[in-house]
Structures are given as C-alpha cells and as structure tokens.
Amino acid sequence: MVRPSPFRVAIASIVLAAGVAGGWLWWPRPVAAPPPSVVNATPIVTPQPPPEPPKERKETVTLKRGDTLVKALANAGLETRAAHEIAMAMKKAGAELRRLKPGHELEIVWSPAGDPTTVSWQADAWLGYAAVFGESGWTVTRFETTPEIRVEAVQGSVETSLFQAVDEIGETPPLVLALVNLFESDFDFTADTRRGDRFRLLVEKRYAGDTFVSYGNILAAQYASGGRTLTGIGYGRTKGDKIAYYDLAGRSLRKSFLKSPLEFTRVTSGFTYARPHPILGGVRPHLAIDYAAPVGTPVRAVADGTVVRAGWNEGNGIQVHLRHRSGYETIYNHLSSVARGLRPGTRVSQRQVIGYVGATGLATGPHLDYRIAKGGTFVNPLGEKFIPGEPIGAAEKSAFLSESRALVERLESEAPF
C-alpha cells in the first residue's frame, strides 16, 4: 500500500479548515423538535361514596313532676296506644311504676324510619327494665345487678358538727344518721357533741362496678367524747336476722327511751327548779329541756307508748302527751302541728314522728319544750337511766365475744385514733 506523503496530508488539513471557516463546507445541525400538539383529554372524575343509610337514634327523657310512664312517653312522641302497651308490659314483668319519680330517666331507641324500638328504665342501681318491640308486640326483659359489698374503715373528728366531719372525709349524711341511731340511747348528739370528738367505724358499702351506691350495715363503731368511748358491735346478720347492736359486754345499745326527741339541734335551756321566765317574769321551775330548732323540724317519740293528748293546751301551745310503760310519760310542747292520724288512744313506736317544732303558746321563738315524768313527778331527761334492751343470750355469748374482739382489732388497725 502507498502511504500519502506528509505534504499531501498537510494540504488536505489546510483545505478542510478553510472550508469550515468559509462556510462552503456544510455539516448537518440538530433541528429543534416541534412543540407538542394540544390534546383534548377527558377530565378524571373521583368517585363519591354512596350516601350513608339513616341510623337509629337514642333519646333520653327526664321525668318531670306529675309525669307517669305513659305521659312521659307520649310527650316524647310515642303514640298513646304504644305508651300504654309498654306500661302494661312493664307491669307484667314486675316493674313498680309508682316508683317513677321526677328526675328518673327513660332511654328511647328510634329506628331509622322513626319508630320506637326500645324503651329502657333503670329503676335503681340494681334493677332495670327494657321493653323491646317485636313481631308479637312489646316484650320486657328485667335486668338485675348483684351489689358488690366491701367492708371499709371510716374515721374522722368533729370541729364544728358531726355532719361536717363526715362530709370532710368524703362520706354522705346517711352514714351520720346510722351512727347517731346506733348510740342515741346512750349519747345525746343534740346536747353533748363537742369539738374534738372522734369516731371510727367499719361499714359495709354497696358498689355497682366501681360506683358507690349506698351503705349497708355498720359492723363496729366507736365514738369518743370527753374521755368516754362508746363502742357498738353489730350482731345477728349471720343468721339472717335483722342486725342488732351491743356493747363489748353483750348489753343491748337499744334502750327503752331515746336520749333526745330530735336528731340534731342544741339545748337552749336545761332542767332546773329556778329559771327566770322569759315571758311571765319571775323565777319559776323549768322542769324540761328546751331544744332550739327551725319550725317544721320532725319530733320523734322517744319510746313506744300511747297518746294521751294531741292538740292545743293553753300556754303549752300545741302539745303531744304520751304514756309509756314503767310509769313514764313524755310531753312535747309548742309544736307547730301534730303528725297526721295522731289522736288520744293511738299507739306510737319509738322514733315515730309525732309532731313538728313550732312556737305556739307561751314561746319566744321556735323550739321544743320536752318533759319526762316518772310516777307523776318530772325528772331530768338528760340524767334519767332507762331500761336497756335484751342482752346477748347465754348460748351466743362466746361467739359474740370472739367476733367483737376481731372487729375491734380490725377497727383499731385500719382506723387508729
């Protein structure tokens, strides 16, 4: 092969460069792409969910004063016929509709078409009823809840009142009343309660789930006042009997007479043979105990007895006079009214309300003038020693003493003073 001479190569290079510079030597250039054509695209439509079907509706109806079940349901929109059918079905299932009170609630479930399908009523924490509509009409199911009973220790001290002391430890007034009823034959809570008094007790509490509903029995209690400690032990529940209370020796705490005819008040005038009379003047005997209390405060019979008088008696105003066993009589003066049905010869029981505090007769203000006579002679109600109830029987004494020791030990451990 003949190689080109270096001279020819050089000449070719010069010619090529000159052609490029002069433009007479053409080289293809890239061509810009034409703009894309506009296409009419179909818009994208997002599918919408179908509308939700109508749902059932729940409604709560609160009973008002004067409402019956039928009236409340009718006011809520049920036909009168349906309301009567529900009431009849509930009665058939054992519901005591007379227990319906203002504030009670009914729950009504309405179908998507607007028809009532269920009516529920919670009679109390433990009992409820549900009326359900079906092919055969309204049928009622009864729901019962078994309470969970827990024994808890409670303790407190009095600063201003026993009610406030109980409230401050998170308890409610029914516990105060139970404690007072336990010791009221030995301690006058209207006259003798003092600042610094202390109390502790083991009490049954009823729960629905975790919700406290009510108190059960007090199993053991102590009240300390002025260097004296009262102890009460509940006994008798293991045999299904009504629980009764005894002291540590087995003596009954229930006496034939209560210490006071009022649950809570204060003494404004004591028993004396020489008191300046606030209306008639001069110094006169005051053979009674005066208790200050608002008009209308219930007055209780301190013992079982028979009515001698129930009505107006001159300066004593409206008066109730009772006769009791063992020669005792009690008199309650200046009442605003007498309890319904009370008349001479009527039998009354201990704690029964016999009248209401007032200011009738020779009274300077609302109060109760309370008197006790024994064998025709007035005695000091706060100092009289009354007959106790039946003690623990000999056959049960050993079991009682064993149980009472265990309860007091638990009380001292869980609620130390």
C-alpha positions as CSV (number, residue, x, y, z in Angstrom):
1,M,0.0,0.0,0.0
2,V,1.3,3.5,-0.9
3,R,1.2,5.9,2.1
4,P,0.2,9.5,1.4
5,S,3.1,11.9,1.6
6,P,3.3,14.2,4.6
7,F,2.9,17.1,2.2
8,R,-0.5,15.9,0.9
9,V,-1.7,15.3,4.4
10,A,-0.8,18.9,5.3
11,I,-2.6,20.3,2.2
12,A,-5.7,18.3,3.0
13,S,-5.8,19.7,6.5
14,I,-5.5,23.3,5.3
15,V,-8.3,22.8,2.7
16,L,-10.6,21.4,5.3
17,A,-10.0,24.2,7.8
18,A,-10.6,26.8,5.1
19,G,-13.9,25.2,4.0
20,V,-15.3,25.2,7.5
21,A,-14.3,28.8,8.1
22,G,-15.7,29.9,4.8
23,G,-19.0,28.1,5.2
24,W,-18.8,26.3,1.9
25,L,-18.2,23.0,3.6
26,W,-21.7,22.0,5.0
27,W,-22.3,19.9,8.2
28,P,-25.8,19.0,9.3
29,R,-27.1,20.8,12.5
30,P,-29.6,19.4,15.1
31,V,-33.2,20.6,14.4
32,A,-35.4,21.7,17.4
33,A,-38.4,19.4,17.9
34,P,-41.8,21.0,17.1
35,P,-44.0,21.9,20.2
36,P,-46.2,19.1,21.2
37,S,-49.7,19.3,19.9
38,V,-52.5,20.1,22.5
39,V,-54.7,17.1,23.1
40,N,-58.3,17.5,24.5
41,A,-58.1,14.9,27.4
42,T,-61.2,13.7,29.3
43,P,-61.3,15.1,32.9
44,I,-60.7,12.5,35.7
45,V,-63.8,12.2,38.0
46,T,-63.2,11.0,41.6
47,P,-66.0,8.5,42.6
48,Q,-68.1,9.7,45.6
49,P,-69.1,7.3,48.4
50,P,-72.8,6.4,48.4
51,P,-74.9,8.3,51.0
52,E,-75.0,6.7,54.4
53,P,-78.3,5.0,55.3
54,P,-80.2,6.6,58.1
55,K,-79.2,5.3,61.6
56,E,-81.2,4.5,64.7
57,R,-81.4,7.3,67.2
58,K,-81.2,7.3,71.0
59,E,-83.1,9.8,73.2
60,T,-83.0,10.3,76.9
61,V,-86.3,11.6,78.5
62,T,-86.2,13.0,82.1
63,L,-89.4,12.7,84.0
64,K,-90.9,15.9,85.4
65,R,-93.3,16.5,88.3
66,G,-96.6,14.9,87.5
67,D,-95.3,12.6,84.8
68,T,-96.3,9.0,84.6
69,L,-94.6,6.5,82.3
70,V,-97.4,6.9,79.7
71,K,-97.4,10.7,79.9
72,A,-93.6,10.9,79.6
73,L,-93.6,8.6,76.6
74,A,-96.4,10.4,74.9
75,N,-94.6,13.7,75.4
76,A,-91.5,12.2,73.8
77,G,-93.5,11.4,70.6
78,L,-94.8,7.9,71.1
79,E,-98.4,7.1,70.2
80,T,-100.7,6.9,73.3
81,R,-101.6,3.3,72.4
82,A,-97.9,2.2,72.2
83,A,-97.2,4.0,75.5
84,H,-100.0,2.1,77.3
85,E,-98.8,-1.2,75.8
86,I,-95.3,-0.5,77.1
87,A,-96.6,0.3,80.6
88,M,-98.7,-2.8,80.7
89,A,-95.8,-5.0,79.6
90,M,-93.5,-3.5,82.2
91,K,-96.1,-4.1,85.0
92,K,-96.4,-7.7,83.8
93,A,-92.6,-8.0,84.2
94,G,-92.8,-6.8,87.8
95,A,-91.9,-3.1,87.4
96,E,-93.4,-0.9,90.1
97,L,-94.2,2.1,88.0
98,R,-95.3,4.1,91.1
99,R,-91.6,4.3,91.9
100,L,-91.1,6.5,89.0
101,K,-90.1,10.0,90.3
102,P,-89.2,13.4,88.9
103,G,-85.6,13.1,87.7
104,H,-85.8,9.5,86.6
105,E,-84.7,8.9,83.1
106,L,-86.1,6.8,80.2
107,E,-84.0,5.8,77.2
108,I,-85.8,5.5,73.9
109,V,-84.3,4.0,70.8
110,W,-85.9,5.1,67.5
111,S,-85.5,3.1,64.2
112,P,-84.1,4.7,61.0
113,A,-87.8,5.0,60.0
114,G,-88.6,7.0,63.1
115,D,-90.4,4.2,65.0
116,P,-89.7,3.4,68.7
117,T,-88.0,0.0,69.1
118,T,-86.7,0.0,72.7
119,V,-87.7,1.8,75.9
120,S,-85.5,1.3,79.0
121,W,-85.9,2.4,82.6
122,Q,-83.3,2.0,85.4
123,A,-85.4,1.8,88.5
124,D,-82.4,1.9,90.8
125,A,-78.7,0.9,90.8
126,W,-79.6,-2.7,90.9
127,L,-82.7,-3.1,88.8
128,G,-83.7,-2.1,85.3
129,Y,-86.2,-2.9,82.6
130,A,-86.0,-2.9,78.8
131,A,-89.2,-3.0,76.6
132,V,-88.4,-4.2,73.0
133,F,-90.8,-4.2,70.1
134,G,-91.0,-7.3,68.0
135,E,-93.4,-9.4,65.9
136,S,-95.5,-10.2,69.0
137,G,-95.6,-6.6,70.3
138,W,-93.7,-5.2,73.3
139,T,-91.8,-7.7,75.5
140,V,-89.9,-6.7,78.6
141,T,-86.7,-8.0,80.0
142,R,-85.7,-7.5,83.6
143,F,-82.0,-6.7,84.4
144,E,-80.7,-7.2,87.9
145,T,-77.2,-6.3,89.2
146,T,-75.9,-8.0,92.3
147,P,-74.2,-5.4,94.5
148,E,-70.6,-5.9,95.5
149,I,-70.3,-5.4,99.2
150,R,-67.0,-4.1,100.6
151,V,-66.2,-3.5,104.3
152,E,-64.3,-0.3,104.7
153,A,-62.9,1.7,107.6
154,V,-64.1,5.3,108.1
155,Q,-62.8,7.7,110.7
156,G,-63.0,11.5,111.5
157,S,-63.1,14.1,114.1
158,V,-65.6,16.9,115.0
159,E,-64.6,20.5,114.5
160,T,-68.0,22.2,114.1
161,S,-70.6,19.4,113.6
162,L,-70.8,15.7,113.0
163,F,-72.4,16.3,109.6
164,Q,-69.4,18.5,108.5
165,A,-66.9,16.0,109.9
166,V,-68.4,13.2,107.9
167,D,-68.6,15.4,104.8
168,E,-65.0,16.3,105.1
169,I,-63.9,12.7,104.9
170,G,-65.9,12.1,101.7
171,E,-68.9,10.3,103.2
172,T,-72.6,11.2,103.0
173,P,-75.3,12.2,105.5
174,P,-76.9,8.7,105.7
175,L,-73.8,7.5,107.5
176,V,-74.2,10.2,110.1
177,L,-77.8,9.1,110.8
178,A,-76.8,5.5,111.0
179,L,-74.0,6.4,113.5
180,V,-76.4,8.6,115.6
181,N,-79.1,5.9,115.6
182,L,-76.6,3.4,116.9
183,F,-75.6,5.4,120.0
184,E,-78.6,7.7,120.5
185,S,-79.9,5.8,123.6
186,D,-76.6,6.5,125.4
187,F,-75.4,9.8,123.9
188,D,-77.3,12.9,123.2
189,F,-75.9,14.2,120.0
190,T,-78.1,17.3,120.2
191,A,-76.6,18.4,123.5
192,D,-73.3,16.6,124.2
193,T,-71.4,16.7,120.9
194,R,-68.1,18.6,121.4
195,R,-65.3,19.9,119.2
196,G,-62.5,17.2,119.2
197,D,-64.9,14.3,119.4
198,R,-63.6,11.4,117.4
199,F,-65.4,8.5,115.6
200,R,-64.4,5.4,113.6
201,L,-66.4,2.6,112.2
202,L,-66.3,-0.5,109.9
203,V,-69.2,-0.2,107.5
204,E,-70.5,-2.2,104.5
205,K,-70.5,-0.2,101.3
206,R,-72.5,-1.4,98.2
207,Y,-70.9,-0.8,94.8
208,A,-72.2,-1.3,91.3
209,G,-68.9,-1.9,89.5
210,D,-66.6,0.9,90.8
211,T,-69.5,3.2,91.6
212,F,-70.5,3.6,95.3
213,V,-74.3,3.3,95.6
214,S,-75.3,3.0,99.3
215,Y,-74.3,2.0,102.8
216,G,-75.0,-1.4,104.3
217,N,-74.7,-2.3,108.0
218,I,-72.3,-0.8,110.4
219,L,-70.3,-3.8,111.8
220,A,-68.4,-2.0,114.5
221,A,-68.2,1.7,115.7
222,Q,-66.7,3.8,118.3
223,Y,-67.4,7.4,119.4
224,A,-65.0,9.1,121.8
225,S,-66.1,12.2,123.6
226,G,-64.9,13.8,126.9
227,G,-62.7,10.9,127.9
228,R,-65.6,8.4,127.3
229,T,-65.6,5.9,124.4
230,L,-68.8,4.3,123.3
231,T,-68.5,1.0,121.4
232,G,-71.1,-0.7,119.3
233,I,-70.9,-4.1,117.7
234,G,-73.4,-5.3,115.1
235,Y,-74.5,-8.9,115.6
236,G,-77.2,-11.2,114.1
237,R,-76.6,-10.9,110.4
238,T,-75.0,-14.3,110.1
239,K,-78.4,-15.9,110.9
240,G,-80.3,-13.8,108.5
241,D,-81.9,-11.8,111.4
242,K,-82.0,-8.0,111.5
243,I,-78.8,-6.8,112.8
244,A,-78.8,-5.5,116.5
245,Y,-76.1,-3.6,118.3
246,Y,-74.4,-4.4,121.6
247,D,-71.6,-3.0,123.7
248,L,-68.4,-5.1,124.3
249,A,-70.1,-7.0,127.2
250,G,-73.0,-8.0,125.1
251,R,-75.5,-5.5,126.5
252,S,-78.0,-4.0,124.1
253,L,-77.4,-0.5,122.9
254,R,-81.1,0.0,122.3
255,K,-82.7,1.4,125.4
256,S,-86.4,1.7,126.1
257,F,-86.0,5.5,125.7
258,L,-84.0,7.7,123.3
259,K,-81.8,10.4,124.8
260,S,-83.5,13.1,122.6
261,P,-86.7,13.5,120.7
262,L,-84.8,15.5,118.0
263,E,-82.0,14.1,115.8
264,F,-79.9,17.3,115.6
265,T,-80.3,20.6,117.4
266,R,-78.9,22.3,120.5
267,V,-80.1,22.7,124.1
268,T,-81.0,26.2,124.9
269,S,-82.4,25.7,128.4
270,G,-81.9,22.9,130.9
271,F,-83.8,21.2,133.6
272,T,-84.0,23.5,136.7
273,Y,-86.2,24.5,139.6
274,A,-85.2,28.2,139.3
275,R,-85.2,29.8,135.9
276,P,-86.2,33.4,135.1
277,H,-89.3,33.0,132.9
278,P,-88.8,34.9,129.6
279,I,-92.5,35.8,129.2
280,L,-94.3,35.7,132.6
281,G,-91.3,37.1,134.6
282,G,-90.1,36.0,138.0
283,V,-88.2,32.8,138.8
284,R,-90.0,29.7,138.1
285,P,-89.2,26.0,137.7
286,H,-88.3,24.8,134.3
287,L,-88.8,21.0,134.5
288,A,-88.0,20.4,130.9
289,I,-85.3,20.5,128.3
290,D,-85.6,23.2,125.6
291,Y,-84.2,22.3,122.2
292,A,-83.7,25.1,119.6
293,A,-84.7,24.0,116.1
294,P,-86.3,25.5,113.0
295,V,-90.1,25.4,112.6
296,G,-91.1,22.1,111.0
297,T,-88.3,20.0,112.4
298,P,-89.7,16.5,113.0
299,V,-90.2,15.5,116.6
300,R,-89.9,11.7,117.5
301,A,-91.5,9.7,120.2
302,V,-88.6,8.7,122.5
303,A,-90.3,5.3,123.3
304,D,-93.2,3.1,122.5
305,G,-96.3,4.4,124.0
306,T,-100.0,5.6,123.8
307,V,-101.2,9.1,123.0
308,V,-102.9,10.9,126.0
309,R,-103.3,14.3,124.3
310,A,-102.6,15.6,120.8
311,G,-103.7,19.2,120.3
312,W,-103.9,22.7,121.9
313,N,-103.2,23.0,125.6
314,E,-103.2,26.7,126.7
315,G,-99.7,28.1,127.3
316,N,-98.0,24.9,126.2
317,G,-99.4,25.6,122.7
318,I,-99.9,22.5,120.5
319,Q,-98.9,19.6,122.7
320,V,-98.4,15.8,122.4
321,H,-98.6,13.8,125.6
322,L,-97.6,10.1,125.6
323,R,-97.9,7.4,128.3
324,H,-95.2,4.7,128.4
325,R,-94.5,1.5,130.4
326,S,-92.9,1.5,133.9
327,G,-94.9,4.7,134.9
328,Y,-93.2,7.1,132.4
329,E,-94.9,9.9,130.5
330,T,-93.4,12.3,128.0
331,I,-94.7,15.7,126.9
332,Y,-93.8,17.7,123.8
333,N,-94.8,21.4,123.8
334,H,-95.0,24.4,121.5
335,L,-95.4,22.3,118.3
336,S,-96.4,23.9,115.0
337,S,-98.6,20.8,114.2
338,V,-99.3,17.3,115.2
339,A,-98.5,14.3,112.9
340,R,-101.4,13.1,110.8
341,G,-103.6,10.4,112.4
342,L,-102.4,11.1,115.9
343,R,-105.2,11.2,118.5
344,P,-105.9,10.1,122.0
345,G,-105.5,6.3,122.3
346,T,-103.3,5.9,119.2
347,R,-100.3,3.6,119.7
348,V,-96.9,5.0,118.7
349,S,-93.5,3.4,118.3
350,Q,-90.0,4.6,119.2
351,R,-88.6,7.1,116.6
352,Q,-92.1,7.6,115.1
353,V,-92.7,11.3,114.1
354,I,-95.4,12.6,116.3
355,G,-95.3,16.4,115.5
356,Y,-93.2,19.3,114.3
357,V,-91.3,22.0,116.1
358,G,-93.1,25.4,116.3
359,A,-93.5,28.4,118.6
360,T,-97.1,28.1,119.7
361,G,-98.4,29.1,123.2
362,L,-96.0,31.0,125.5
363,A,-92.9,30.7,123.4
364,T,-90.4,33.4,122.5
365,G,-89.3,31.6,119.4
366,P,-89.2,28.2,117.6
367,H,-88.1,25.4,120.0
368,L,-89.3,22.2,121.6
369,D,-90.1,22.0,125.3
370,Y,-89.6,18.3,126.2
371,R,-90.5,16.8,129.5
372,I,-90.4,13.4,131.2
373,A,-92.5,12.4,134.3
374,K,-92.0,9.2,136.3
375,G,-94.8,8.2,138.6
376,G,-96.3,11.7,138.2
377,T,-93.1,13.6,139.1
378,F,-91.0,15.4,136.5
379,V,-87.4,14.1,136.1
380,N,-84.4,15.4,134.2
381,P,-84.5,13.8,130.7
382,L,-80.7,14.1,130.4
383,G,-79.9,12.4,133.7
384,E,-82.5,9.6,133.8
385,K,-81.3,6.0,133.5
386,F,-83.6,3.9,131.3
387,I,-84.2,0.2,131.0
388,P,-81.9,-1.4,128.4
389,G,-83.0,-3.9,125.7
390,E,-82.4,-7.6,125.8
391,P,-78.7,-8.6,126.0
392,I,-76.9,-11.3,124.0
393,G,-78.2,-14.7,125.0
394,A,-76.0,-17.1,127.1
395,A,-75.8,-19.6,124.2
396,E,-74.4,-17.0,121.8
397,K,-72.2,-15.1,124.3
398,S,-69.0,-16.9,123.5
399,A,-69.4,-16.5,119.7
400,F,-70.3,-12.8,120.1
401,L,-67.3,-12.0,122.3
402,S,-64.9,-13.7,119.8
403,E,-66.4,-11.8,116.9
404,S,-66.5,-8.5,118.7
405,R,-62.8,-8.8,119.6
406,A,-61.9,-9.5,116.0
407,L,-63.9,-6.5,114.8
408,V,-62.4,-4.1,117.3
409,E,-58.9,-5.2,116.5
410,R,-59.5,-4.6,112.8
411,L,-61.1,-1.2,113.6
412,E,-58.1,-0.2,115.7
413,S,-55.7,-1.4,113.0
414,E,-57.4,0.2,110.0
415,A,-58.6,3.4,111.6
416,P,-56.3,4.3,114.6
417,F,-57.3,7.2,116.8
